[in-house]
Amino acid sequence: MCGIIGCVTRSRDIVPVLIEGLKRVEYRGYDSAGIAAIERGGELGIRKVEGKIDKLVALVDEHPIEGPTGVGHTRWATHGVPSELNAHPQTDATGKIALVHNGIVENYNALRRSLEAKGYAFRSETDTEVLANLISENYDGNLEAAVQAAFAGVQGAYGIAVICADEPGKLVGARNGSPLVVGIGADAYYVASDVAALVRHTRDVVYLDDLEMVVATPDGFSTTTLENEDITKDIEKVTWNIDMIEKNGFPHFMLKEIFEQERTVQDAMRGRLIAAAGDAILGGLRDHRRALQNAERIIIIACGTSWHSALIGEYMIEDLGRISVEVEYASEFRYRNPVINPGDIAIVISQSGETLDTLAAMTEAQRRGATVIGIVNVVGSTIARQSDGGVYTHAGLEIGVASTKAFTSQLTVLAAMALMLGRSRDISVTEGRQIVRAMEAIPGQIAEILSRHESIKDIGTRYARHTNFLYLGRGYNFPVALEGALKLKEISYIHAEGYPAAEMKHGPIALIDERMPVVVIAPQDAFYEKILSNMQEVKARGGRIIAITSEGDDQVEKMADDVIEIPRTLPHLTPILSVIPLQLLAYHMAVERDCHVDQPRNLAKSVTVE
């Protein structure tokens, strides 16, 4: 989950490039930060801090370093507490090799003991220092050969960038399970864990695959496997622009991304809905449409927020497509003995396309014979490249650690997929046209909700000092309750739980009193009368209710303490609308509590470790 940037050029100082790149990927980790540069005299200059990039900037201003080759890192702690000593770059015993690393070395204890037996002493608690010394142990004047030899014995996930003072014009990167991209500039070459670190300097990139390595010098770059087999990689163009990684007047990226949902949901369906036929065409599934149509079972695999979208996708596909669907936590899928039958389809969902648990589950599903469909946001990501087919969500770069626009874009894609499956099976043209019209209306309905932002802000501000919340929903809106509770936990550090509303009386009702607000998602759908009864149960125990309900609903208004209305739509599309007030509530409670909204404690954006 850590952020990596490296650069090699012929003449200019790359320290400002490293600092700027780290700012662009700070959402990947912000426990500590550091840079290393090979200075003009051949010495390795290193600056590291515990804390965020701003502290590193202040340190570099006070104690400058400069040079044409260097690496930088912003850390999400795994091995060792956040500290200056454990911050990257980590160096070898000679002080000549500097390494930055994203991932976890699973056999680092055995490697460390082996190196200690050879006389190596360790200063940090990190597995990364083990890697630096392992490269040093194999170094004989050729950095890439040392990396290849060292990593032959490494087990686990890694994306690395490494430099050596004895080879000042060389930058080496390698990956296995953690993303690494190569940037090709006019007078420089880069490696990074995320394109966002590079986009100001180049739009030409190469994505490394697992067990691949890049060697860059001021004169060019080459790619090989870690077994030293030459490989040729395609150069791809980054299509999004720098505005996507700026706040553009918003106080936080999260709020900006919430407000972008009118456009991002439109982008997720753009060119995919066929109004006249009442159908959806998803180009990335063209070769698999018949397999999907004939499937007896679909398994959807995801983590976190994407798992919540998977639950809603389960309801959508079973409802419209009449195919049996199971939803699995990616982190659990490969550690049991899952049953995969011939013809099964596995859909993996990941915002980044690099989520390690989801990647591992995808590999396991493919190994067992499933056709794997990826739903991802990031073009060129590992899931996008290694799945059998897939659909991009087109949400654009999401920098806020708590996902918002990626979630609603995932739901939009799943709705289009469910429509496609339904039309190939049971849904008539007339019903298909009704669904298409309802989907096309969603962006405008999102705009209506966002126009009520100030009233939602007022509610969030008034409830921000409560310490526990219960979120209730039924049917399609049960997973929305889970997602709303997750958002509140992630960014405001308020304890919250989501439940199916009917399950409240099987335990959670014991917690309800005037100090525990209950958020109820109560649109006028097939569960409406039931959810009204659940609300009565809450009120009978003195609970305070914040209700998300359909426009013009006067019954809910009589029972709830606060009401947020959403436009009416088809039941399976309601989650795209009902989640947005919950995103805004969580955001404003977090702001009122003076929390770090975009960079909540202990979290990071792209989960590339297990």
Backbone torsions as a table, in degrees:
resi	resn	phi	psi	omega
1	MET	NA	-6.7	-177.2
2	CYS	-72.8	161.1	177.6
3	GLY	-101.2	133.7	-178.2
4	ILE	-123.9	140.3	170.7
5	ILE	-144.4	138.0	174.0
6	GLY	-142.9	151.7	-178.0
7	CYS	-151.0	142.8	171.7
8	VAL	-135.0	132.9	178.9
9	THR	-144.7	175.2	-174.4
10	ARG	-87.1	-40.4	-167.9
11	SER	-131.3	-31.0	-171.0
12	ARG	-87.7	161.5	178.0
13	ASP	-77.3	125.5	-175.5
14	ILE	-99.7	2.2	-179.6
15	VAL	-59.1	-44.7	175.8
16	PRO	-60.1	-34.1	177.2
17	VAL	-65.1	-43.0	178.8
18	LEU	-62.6	-45.4	-178.9
19	ILE	-63.1	-47.0	-179.6
20	GLU	-62.5	-42.6	178.6
21	GLY	-60.7	-41.1	178.6
22	LEU	-64.1	-37.7	177.1
23	LYS	-60.9	-35.1	-177.9
24	ARG	-72.9	-23.5	-177.6
25	VAL	-116.0	18.8	-177.7
26	GLU	-65.0	-23.5	177.9
27	TYR	-65.0	-12.4	178.4
28	ARG	-83.9	-5.8	179.5
29	GLY	161.3	142.3	-175.2
30	TYR	-150.9	32.7	175.8
31	ASP	-79.7	-34.3	179.2
32	SER	-160.8	169.5	-177.0
33	ALA	-153.9	156.7	178.7
34	GLY	-168.8	162.4	174.9
35	ILE	-137.4	156.2	171.4
36	ALA	-136.3	139.5	177.5
37	ALA	-138.2	141.5	173.7
38	ILE	-84.8	109.8	-173.4
39	GLU	-79.2	170.5	-171.7
40	ARG	-59.0	-30.2	179.6
41	GLY	-82.8	2.1	179.1
42	GLY	90.3	2.5	178.6
43	GLU	-87.2	153.2	177.5
44	LEU	-93.2	112.4	177.4
45	GLY	-95.8	131.2	-176.7
46	ILE	-131.2	136.3	173.6
47	ARG	-132.2	127.3	-177.4
48	LYS	-139.4	149.7	177.5
49	VAL	-143.1	152.2	163.8
50	GLU	-82.5	135.6	-179.7
51	GLY	110.8	-161.4	-169.1
52	LYS	-89.9	175.7	-172.8
53	ILE	-60.6	-33.4	-178.4
54	ASP	-58.0	-36.2	178.0
55	LYS	-68.3	-36.5	177.1
56	LEU	-66.0	-41.3	178.3
57	VAL	-58.9	-44.8	179.8
58	ALA	-63.0	-40.3	179.4
59	LEU	-65.3	-43.6	-179.7
60	VAL	-67.3	-35.0	176.0
61	ASP	-62.8	-39.2	-177.7
62	GLU	-78.7	-36.4	-178.5
63	HIS	-130.1	80.7	-172.4
64	PRO	-67.4	150.3	164.5
65	ILE	-133.5	156.6	177.0
66	GLU	-155.3	154.8	179.9
67	GLY	172.6	166.8	-175.2
68	PRO	-89.1	-4.6	-178.9
69	THR	-135.6	131.5	-179.8
70	GLY	-170.5	171.5	178.2
71	VAL	-137.1	155.4	178.1
72	GLY	-141.3	163.0	-172.8
73	HIS	-156.2	140.6	167.7
74	THR	-124.8	131.7	-160.2
75	ARG	-109.1	139.0	161.4
76	TRP	-109.7	113.9	-166.6
77	ALA	-66.2	133.0	169.3
78	THR	-118.9	-72.4	-179.8
79	HIS	-91.6	108.8	178.8
80	GLY	97.0	145.1	-178.5
81	VAL	-68.3	158.6	173.0
82	PRO	-62.1	121.4	179.6
83	SER	-162.9	164.3	176.4
84	GLU	-62.8	-37.9	-178.4
85	LEU	-65.4	-37.5	-178.5
86	ASN	-88.4	-7.5	179.3
87	ALA	-65.9	152.9	173.3
88	HIS	-94.3	154.7	6.1
89	PRO	-71.0	146.3	170.1
90	GLN	-100.1	145.7	-178.0
91	THR	-116.1	162.6	176.3
92	ASP	-83.1	-180.0	-176.3
93	ALA	-64.5	-27.3	-178.9
94	THR	-81.2	-15.8	-176.2
95	GLY	76.6	12.3	-178.0
96	LYS	-103.4	-21.7	-178.5
97	ILE	-107.9	128.9	177.9
98	ALA	-121.8	134.5	-173.0
99	LEU	-133.4	137.8	168.5
100	VAL	-117.8	148.2	-165.8
101	HIS	-148.4	136.2	172.1
102	ASN	-120.5	125.2	179.5
103	GLY	129.7	-169.7	-179.9
104	ILE	-134.3	127.3	173.9
105	VAL	-88.1	111.5	-172.1
106	GLU	-72.0	-30.7	-178.5
107	ASN	-104.2	31.2	-175.0
108	TYR	-67.3	-30.6	179.1
109	ASN	-62.6	-44.6	179.2
110	ALA	-65.5	-40.9	178.7
111	LEU	-65.2	-40.5	-179.4
112	ARG	-64.4	-44.9	179.5
113	ARG	-61.4	-39.4	178.9
114	SER	-62.9	-42.5	179.9
115	LEU	-70.1	-37.8	177.8
116	GLU	-62.9	-35.8	177.8
117	ALA	-65.1	-22.6	178.2
118	LYS	-92.9	3.5	174.6
119	GLY	103.7	3.0	179.0
120	TYR	-75.7	137.1	174.9
121	ALA	-110.6	145.9	-176.2
122	PHE	-117.7	138.7	-179.0
123	ARG	-99.1	-32.2	-174.8
124	SER	-104.9	175.7	174.9
125	GLU	-96.5	7.3	-167.3
126	THR	-88.8	152.7	169.3
127	ASP	-73.5	-20.0	-178.4
128	THR	-68.1	-38.7	176.8
129	GLU	-63.5	-32.4	175.2
130	VAL	-61.5	-43.9	179.0
131	LEU	-61.8	-43.2	-179.5
132	ALA	-60.3	-43.4	-179.9
133	ASN	-73.9	-29.9	176.5
134	LEU	-65.9	-39.9	174.8
135	ILE	-65.1	-42.2	178.7
136	SER	-59.7	-41.1	179.9
137	GLU	-60.8	-30.6	-178.2
138	ASN	-99.7	4.0	-174.0
139	TYR	-82.2	130.1	178.0
140	ASP	-142.3	45.5	177.3
141	GLY	92.4	-2.1	-179.3
142	ASN	-134.4	106.4	-172.0
143	LEU	-64.9	-43.7	-177.4
144	GLU	-65.7	-36.5	177.3
145	ALA	-65.3	-36.9	178.2
146	ALA	-66.6	-39.3	177.5
147	VAL	-63.5	-46.2	-180.0
148	GLN	-60.5	-43.6	-179.6
149	ALA	-67.8	-41.1	-177.2
150	ALA	-65.2	-43.9	-172.3
151	PHE	-81.6	-4.5	173.6
152	ALA	-62.4	-26.1	-178.9
153	GLY	-107.2	9.7	-176.4
154	VAL	-93.9	130.8	175.3
155	GLN	-112.3	136.2	178.2
156	GLY	125.6	-164.8	-176.2
157	ALA	-105.8	141.2	176.8
158	TYR	-159.1	144.3	160.4
159	GLY	-128.3	125.8	-174.2
160	ILE	-131.3	155.1	165.1
161	ALA	-134.7	134.5	-172.6
162	VAL	-140.8	142.3	176.3
163	ILE	-131.2	160.9	179.5
164	CYS	-137.8	131.6	-177.8
165	ALA	-62.1	-25.3	179.1
166	ASP	-77.7	-12.5	176.6
167	GLU	-131.3	73.0	-166.8
168	PRO	-65.9	-17.2	-179.4
169	GLY	-104.6	32.5	-175.6
170	LYS	-136.3	137.7	176.4
171	LEU	-129.9	127.7	-178.5
172	VAL	-119.4	134.6	175.8
173	GLY	-130.2	152.4	177.8
174	ALA	-153.0	157.2	179.8
175	ARG	-145.0	151.7	167.7
176	ASN	-157.0	101.0	178.5
177	GLY	88.4	-18.9	177.2
178	SER	-119.2	135.7	-169.6
179	PRO	-67.3	147.7	172.8
180	LEU	-150.3	129.6	-178.8
181	VAL	-122.9	143.6	179.1
182	VAL	-103.0	131.2	177.0
183	GLY	-106.7	136.9	-176.8
184	ILE	-113.4	103.2	-178.0
185	GLY	-98.3	179.6	-179.0
186	ALA	-69.2	-38.0	-178.2
187	ASP	-136.6	20.8	-177.3
188	ALA	-157.0	159.2	175.3
189	TYR	-126.3	145.3	-171.2
190	TYR	-131.3	155.9	162.2
191	VAL	-130.2	149.6	-179.4
192	ALA	-159.1	159.0	174.9
193	SER	-81.5	-10.8	-173.9
194	ASP	-154.3	137.3	179.2
195	VAL	-57.8	-28.8	-178.7
196	ALA	-55.7	-30.2	180.0
197	ALA	-70.9	-18.3	-171.2
198	LEU	-110.5	-18.2	-162.5
199	VAL	-65.4	-23.1	176.3
200	ARG	-70.7	-21.6	-173.5
201	HIS	-107.6	-25.1	-179.4
202	THR	-161.7	153.0	172.5
203	ARG	-114.3	1.8	179.0
204	ASP	-98.2	118.4	-174.0
205	VAL	-136.2	159.2	174.1
206	VAL	-128.8	129.6	179.3
207	TYR	-96.3	121.3	176.0
208	LEU	-77.0	145.6	171.5
209	ASP	-98.9	173.4	-178.4
210	ASP	-59.5	142.6	178.5
211	LEU	63.1	30.2	174.6
212	GLU	-115.9	157.2	-174.0
213	MET	-137.6	147.8	173.7
214	VAL	-122.1	141.3	172.5
215	VAL	-121.0	119.0	-177.9
216	ALA	-117.9	139.4	173.0
217	THR	-132.3	174.0	176.6
218	PRO	-60.6	-17.4	-176.7
219	ASP	-95.2	-7.3	-179.2
220	GLY	151.4	-168.7	-179.7
221	PHE	-142.5	157.9	175.5
222	SER	-137.0	153.0	179.8
223	THR	-124.9	139.1	177.8
224	THR	-141.3	170.3	165.9
225	THR	-79.8	168.4	176.4
226	LEU	-71.6	-6.5	171.6
227	GLU	-98.2	12.6	173.6
228	ASN	70.4	31.2	172.1
229	GLU	-94.6	127.9	-179.9
230	ASP	-63.9	139.0	176.0
231	ILE	-135.8	151.4	177.6
232	THR	-108.9	127.8	-178.3
233	LYS	-112.8	143.0	175.9
234	ASP	-75.8	139.6	173.3
235	ILE	-87.7	126.9	-178.0
236	GLU	-114.5	156.6	-178.9
237	LYS	-100.4	132.8	171.3
238	VAL	-80.9	127.1	-172.5
239	THR	-98.6	-21.2	-177.4
240	TRP	-84.5	163.2	-172.0
241	ASN	-110.3	172.8	-173.2
242	ILE	-65.6	-24.7	179.7
243	ASP	-59.9	-26.8	-178.1
244	MET	-69.6	-17.2	178.6
245	ILE	-111.3	23.6	172.7
246	GLU	-118.5	154.9	-178.0
247	LYS	-78.1	-21.3	176.3
248	ASN	51.4	46.0	174.4
249	GLY	92.1	-12.7	177.3
250	PHE	-81.3	148.2	-179.5
251	PRO	-70.1	-25.2	-179.9
252	HIS	-141.9	153.0	174.9
253	PHE	-61.8	-36.6	-177.8
254	MET	-60.2	-45.6	179.6
255	LEU	-65.0	-41.9	176.3
256	LYS	-56.5	-44.9	-176.3
257	GLU	-71.6	-31.4	172.7
258	ILE	-62.6	-44.0	-178.2
259	PHE	-73.5	-18.0	177.6
260	GLU	-77.3	-7.9	-170.7
261	GLN	-67.1	-26.2	173.5
262	GLU	-57.0	-42.8	-178.9
263	ARG	-79.8	-41.7	-173.5
264	THR	-69.3	-35.5	175.3
265	VAL	-65.6	-40.1	175.4
266	GLN	-60.3	-43.0	179.9
267	ASP	-65.0	-33.2	-179.0
268	ALA	-68.1	-25.2	179.7
269	MET	-106.5	-6.4	-175.2
270	ARG	-58.7	126.6	177.5
271	GLY	75.2	2.9	-175.4
272	ARG	-108.1	-15.2	-178.8
273	LEU	-101.6	132.0	-179.5
274	ILE	-111.3	99.0	-171.2
275	ALA	-61.2	-47.1	-174.8
276	ALA	-63.4	-38.1	-178.0
277	ALA	-89.4	-8.5	-175.9
278	GLY	59.3	42.8	-170.8
279	ASP	-137.2	173.2	175.1
280	ALA	-128.9	140.1	177.1
281	ILE	-118.9	119.1	178.3
282	LEU	-115.4	105.5	-171.1
283	GLY	-55.8	-37.8	-178.1
284	GLY	-70.4	-8.5	179.2
285	LEU	-110.9	5.6	-174.9
286	ARG	-54.7	-43.1	-177.4
287	ASP	-76.2	-8.2	-175.2
288	HIS	-119.8	7.5	-175.7
289	ARG	-61.9	-42.6	-179.4
290	ARG	-66.3	-39.1	178.1
291	ALA	-63.1	-40.1	177.2
292	LEU	-65.4	-44.0	-178.8
293	GLN	-60.9	-36.7	-175.9
294	ASN	-92.4	-3.6	-176.5
295	ALA	-64.5	139.1	173.6
296	GLU	-92.7	-17.9	-179.2
297	ARG	-151.6	138.3	173.9
298	ILE	-119.9	133.9	175.3
299	ILE	-111.7	123.1	177.3
300	ILE	-105.0	128.9	-172.4
301	ILE	-122.9	130.4	-177.5
302	ALA	-167.0	177.2	176.6
303	CYS	-133.2	153.2	170.0
304	GLY	57.6	-133.4	179.6
305	THR	-58.1	-38.5	178.6
306	SER	-63.4	-30.4	175.7
307	TRP	-66.3	-36.4	176.8
308	HIS	-66.2	-40.9	176.3
309	SER	-64.9	-33.6	177.6
310	ALA	-63.0	-40.7	177.9
311	LEU	-60.7	-42.5	178.2
312	ILE	-67.6	-39.0	175.9
313	GLY	-59.8	-37.0	176.1
314	GLU	-57.9	-48.5	179.5
315	TYR	-61.9	-43.6	-177.8
316	MET	-60.9	-50.3	-174.1
317	ILE	-69.4	-39.4	177.5
318	GLU	-67.5	-38.1	-178.4
319	ASP	-68.5	-50.5	-174.9
320	LEU	-91.3	-40.2	-174.1
321	GLY	-92.8	-15.6	179.6
322	ARG	56.0	43.2	174.5
323	ILE	-118.5	137.0	178.5
324	SER	-65.7	131.6	-177.5
325	VAL	-127.6	137.2	171.7
326	GLU	-120.7	143.2	178.3
327	VAL	-113.9	131.1	-175.4
328	GLU	-123.9	140.7	165.4
329	TYR	-70.2	125.2	179.3
330	ALA	-59.3	-35.3	-176.4
331	SER	-68.0	-17.7	179.6
332	GLU	-104.8	-20.9	-167.2
333	PHE	-57.4	-48.2	-172.8
334	ARG	-86.2	-4.5	-179.6
335	TYR	-97.3	3.5	167.4
336	ARG	-115.5	-163.7	-177.6
337	ASN	-115.6	75.3	-172.2
338	PRO	-65.3	145.3	178.1
339	VAL	-91.2	117.6	175.3
340	ILE	-116.2	121.1	-179.8
341	ASN	-100.3	155.7	176.0
342	PRO	-55.0	132.7	179.9
343	GLY	90.5	-6.4	178.0
344	ASP	-67.2	144.7	176.1
345	ILE	-111.0	131.2	173.0
346	ALA	-109.8	124.1	174.7
347	ILE	-105.0	121.3	177.3
348	VAL	-107.5	134.0	-176.1
349	ILE	-120.3	128.9	179.2
350	SER	-156.7	129.2	175.9
351	GLN	-59.5	-52.6	-173.9
352	SER	-78.6	-25.1	-171.7
353	GLY	74.0	8.9	-178.4
354	GLU	-126.1	3.6	-177.6
355	THR	-57.4	117.7	-168.8
356	LEU	-62.9	-43.2	178.4
357	ASP	-59.2	-42.0	-177.8
358	THR	-70.6	-38.4	175.1
359	LEU	-60.1	-45.4	-179.3
360	ALA	-64.2	-40.5	178.2
361	ALA	-66.1	-38.8	177.4
362	MET	-60.5	-45.6	179.5
363	THR	-61.3	-41.0	179.3
364	GLU	-65.3	-42.1	179.0
365	ALA	-63.8	-41.2	177.5
366	GLN	-65.3	-41.0	-179.7
367	ARG	-60.7	-31.6	-178.4
368	ARG	-91.0	4.1	170.9
369	GLY	102.5	4.3	179.0
370	ALA	-77.7	149.8	167.2
371	THR	-83.5	125.6	-173.3
372	VAL	-106.8	125.6	176.5
373	ILE	-108.7	129.5	178.6
374	GLY	-102.2	136.6	169.1
375	ILE	-117.3	106.1	-174.1
376	VAL	-136.8	164.5	-179.9
377	ASN	-100.6	-34.3	-169.0
378	VAL	-92.7	116.0	177.5
379	VAL	-64.5	135.5	179.0
380	GLY	82.8	1.4	-179.6
381	SER	-69.5	166.9	-174.4
382	THR	-63.6	-44.0	178.5
383	ILE	-62.4	-40.4	178.9
384	ALA	-60.8	-36.3	-176.4
385	ARG	-84.8	-27.5	-172.8
386	GLN	-103.0	-11.5	176.1
387	SER	-74.9	162.9	-178.4
388	ASP	-75.8	-25.1	177.5
389	GLY	-168.8	173.9	-178.9
390	GLY	176.7	-179.4	-177.0
391	VAL	-136.4	129.8	172.2
392	TYR	-83.7	143.3	179.2
393	THR	-86.6	-19.4	176.3
394	HIS	59.3	35.3	178.5
395	ALA	-79.6	-14.0	-174.0
396	GLY	77.9	171.2	-176.5
397	LEU	-60.0	128.9	176.4
398	GLU	-110.4	113.7	-174.2
399	ILE	-97.4	-37.3	175.7
400	GLY	-55.5	129.9	-176.4
401	VAL	-62.2	-38.6	177.0
402	ALA	-79.7	115.8	-173.3
403	SER	-69.8	137.4	177.7
404	THR	-131.4	-70.7	-175.5
405	LYS	-67.9	-29.2	177.4
406	ALA	-63.9	-37.0	-179.8
407	PHE	-63.7	-50.4	-177.6
408	THR	-68.7	-30.0	175.6
409	SER	-69.1	-38.6	175.4
410	GLN	-60.7	-43.9	178.9
411	LEU	-62.2	-38.2	179.8
412	THR	-64.6	-43.7	177.8
413	VAL	-64.1	-42.9	178.9
414	LEU	-63.4	-37.4	177.1
415	ALA	-64.4	-41.1	177.4
416	ALA	-65.0	-40.1	178.7
417	MET	-64.8	-42.2	178.9
418	ALA	-63.8	-39.9	176.4
419	LEU	-61.8	-45.6	179.3
420	MET	-58.5	-44.9	179.8
421	LEU	-67.9	-40.5	178.9
422	GLY	-62.5	-41.2	-179.6
423	ARG	-68.8	-28.2	179.1
424	SER	-81.3	-6.0	-178.2
425	ARG	-122.1	-81.7	-167.0
426	ASP	-116.7	-20.0	-171.6
427	ILE	-78.3	133.7	179.7
428	SER	-77.2	165.6	175.9
429	VAL	-59.3	-40.9	-178.4
430	THR	-61.9	-47.0	178.9
431	GLU	-66.7	-38.3	177.0
432	GLY	-60.4	-41.6	178.2
433	ARG	-63.9	-38.3	178.1
434	GLN	-61.7	-42.2	179.8
435	ILE	-65.5	-42.7	179.3
436	VAL	-60.7	-44.8	179.4
437	ARG	-60.5	-41.9	-180.0
438	ALA	-65.5	-39.4	178.2
439	MET	-65.4	-42.2	-179.1
440	GLU	-65.6	-22.6	178.6
441	ALA	-82.5	-15.5	-173.4
442	ILE	-58.9	-46.1	-179.0
443	PRO	-56.8	-42.3	177.4
444	GLY	-65.0	-34.8	178.4
445	GLN	-70.4	-34.3	173.0
446	ILE	-61.1	-41.6	178.3
447	ALA	-60.2	-38.1	177.4
448	GLU	-60.8	-45.3	179.9
449	ILE	-62.8	-44.8	-178.6
450	LEU	-64.8	-25.9	177.6
451	SER	-68.3	-15.9	178.2
452	ARG	-97.4	19.8	-174.8
453	HIS	-54.6	-43.6	-175.1
454	GLU	-65.8	-38.1	178.9
455	SER	-69.3	-35.7	176.0
456	ILE	-67.2	-39.3	176.3
457	LYS	-58.0	-42.0	-179.5
458	ASP	-61.9	-42.2	179.0
459	ILE	-64.8	-47.5	-179.7
460	GLY	-59.0	-41.4	-179.5
461	THR	-63.3	-40.0	-178.2
462	ARG	-70.2	-26.9	-176.8
463	TYR	-100.6	4.0	-168.2
464	ALA	-68.2	-20.1	-176.4
465	ARG	-93.8	1.4	173.0
466	HIS	-73.1	153.0	-174.7
467	THR	-109.4	-9.5	179.1
468	ASN	-142.2	140.0	177.0
469	PHE	-135.0	149.6	171.3
470	LEU	-119.4	132.2	178.7
471	TYR	-113.4	129.5	-177.4
472	LEU	-125.3	138.5	174.7
473	GLY	-155.5	163.1	178.5
474	ARG	-129.8	152.8	177.6
475	GLY	59.9	-130.5	-178.9
476	TYR	-58.5	-24.1	-174.1
477	ASN	-96.5	0.5	169.6
478	PHE	-63.7	-49.6	176.5
479	PRO	-62.2	-27.8	176.2
480	VAL	-66.0	-37.5	175.5
481	ALA	-61.8	-41.9	176.2
482	LEU	-59.7	-44.6	-178.4
483	GLU	-67.1	-41.4	177.9
484	GLY	-61.3	-42.1	178.3
485	ALA	-65.4	-40.0	178.5
486	LEU	-62.2	-43.6	179.7
487	LYS	-59.5	-42.9	-178.8
488	LEU	-64.5	-42.7	178.2
489	LYS	-62.7	-45.8	-172.8
490	GLU	-59.8	-46.3	-168.2
491	ILE	-108.8	-18.5	-179.4
492	SER	-108.9	-11.3	-178.0
493	TYR	62.9	24.4	172.8
494	ILE	-90.7	133.1	176.9
495	HIS	-68.1	130.6	-179.7
496	ALA	-148.0	146.1	178.5
497	GLU	-132.0	139.8	174.3
498	GLY	-104.4	140.3	-178.4
499	TYR	-141.7	152.5	162.6
500	PRO	-63.5	133.7	-172.5
501	ALA	-57.3	-35.0	-179.5
502	ALA	-67.9	-22.3	-179.6
503	GLU	-80.8	-9.0	-178.5
504	MET	-55.1	-41.4	-175.8
505	LYS	-75.5	-4.4	177.9
506	HIS	-96.7	29.1	175.8
507	GLY	149.0	-61.2	-174.3
508	PRO	-59.7	-23.8	-178.9
509	ILE	-60.9	-22.2	178.1
510	ALA	-64.1	-22.1	-177.0
511	LEU	-88.2	-14.4	-168.1
512	ILE	-77.5	125.5	169.2
513	ASP	-154.4	-170.4	-175.5
514	GLU	-67.0	-13.0	-178.1
515	ARG	-94.8	-3.8	-176.7
516	MET	-121.3	94.7	179.2
517	PRO	-63.5	148.9	179.0
518	VAL	-120.8	123.2	176.6
519	VAL	-96.2	120.1	-176.1
520	VAL	-116.2	127.4	177.1
521	ILE	-97.3	108.8	-167.4
522	ALA	-132.9	61.2	175.2
523	PRO	-71.5	162.0	179.9
524	GLN	-82.2	84.2	179.3
525	ASP	-126.2	-162.0	-176.0
526	ALA	-65.2	-18.7	-177.9
527	PHE	-99.4	7.9	-168.7
528	TYR	-58.4	-50.9	-177.8
529	GLU	-62.7	-36.7	179.1
530	LYS	-65.5	-42.1	-177.6
531	ILE	-71.1	-29.5	173.9
532	LEU	-62.2	-39.5	177.8
533	SER	-64.4	-39.7	177.6
534	ASN	-63.9	-37.9	177.4
535	MET	-64.7	-38.6	177.1
536	GLN	-61.3	-38.1	178.6
537	GLU	-63.6	-38.1	177.3
538	VAL	-66.2	-47.7	-177.6
539	LYS	-63.2	-35.2	-179.7
540	ALA	-63.9	-17.8	-179.6
541	ARG	-109.4	17.3	174.0
542	GLY	80.1	11.1	-178.7
543	GLY	-73.6	151.3	175.4
544	ARG	-99.2	136.6	-172.6
545	ILE	-118.0	129.6	164.6
546	ILE	-106.1	120.4	-174.2
547	ALA	-113.7	135.8	169.6
548	ILE	-102.1	117.6	-173.1
549	THR	-142.0	170.9	-178.7
550	SER	-73.2	149.4	178.1
551	GLU	-56.2	135.7	176.0
552	GLY	82.5	10.1	-178.2
553	ASP	-85.3	109.5	-178.2
554	ASP	-92.2	-16.2	179.5
555	GLN	-71.5	-46.6	177.9
556	VAL	-63.0	-39.2	-178.4
557	GLU	-58.9	-32.5	-179.7
558	LYS	-71.7	-26.7	-176.2
559	MET	-97.3	-29.8	-173.3
560	ALA	-86.1	150.3	174.2
561	ASP	-77.7	-33.9	177.5
562	ASP	-140.9	141.2	-176.1
563	VAL	-127.9	134.8	172.0
564	ILE	-120.8	119.4	-177.7
565	GLU	-90.6	144.6	172.8
566	ILE	-125.7	152.1	178.7
567	PRO	-62.9	158.6	179.5
568	ARG	-84.2	141.3	176.0
569	THR	-152.3	-175.4	177.1
570	LEU	-67.9	149.2	-174.6
571	PRO	-53.8	-41.9	-174.9
572	HIS	-75.1	-11.5	176.1
573	LEU	-97.8	-12.4	-177.2
574	THR	-55.1	-39.1	-179.2
575	PRO	-57.8	-30.4	179.4
576	ILE	-63.1	-30.6	179.5
577	LEU	-91.8	-42.9	-172.5
578	SER	-68.5	-22.5	-179.2
579	VAL	-76.3	-24.9	-173.2
580	ILE	-65.5	-44.1	173.9
581	PRO	-59.9	-32.7	179.1
582	LEU	-69.0	-36.6	174.3
583	GLN	-61.3	-44.9	-178.9
584	LEU	-67.8	-40.0	176.8
585	LEU	-59.1	-47.9	179.7
586	ALA	-61.1	-44.2	-179.3
587	TYR	-58.2	-50.9	-174.1
588	HIS	-71.5	-30.9	173.8
589	MET	-65.8	-40.0	179.3
590	ALA	-65.1	-42.2	178.8
591	VAL	-63.2	-44.7	-179.9
592	GLU	-61.4	-31.8	-179.9
593	ARG	-88.4	4.3	177.6
594	ASP	60.5	41.8	177.5
595	CYS	-90.1	161.3	176.3
596	HIS	-82.8	92.1	-169.4
597	VAL	-60.8	-49.4	-175.1
598	ASP	-77.4	-22.6	-176.7
599	GLN	-132.3	67.5	-178.1
600	PRO	-63.3	151.2	-173.6
601	ARG	-61.1	142.9	173.9
602	ASN	69.8	-0.3	-178.0
603	LEU	-109.9	164.6	171.6
604	ALA	-150.9	165.0	-168.0
605	LYS	-76.8	-54.8	-172.6
606	SER	-105.3	109.8	-170.6
607	VAL	-85.3	95.4	-175.1
608	THR	-107.8	19.4	171.8
609	VAL	-130.3	156.5	177.0
610	GLU	-85.9	NA	NA
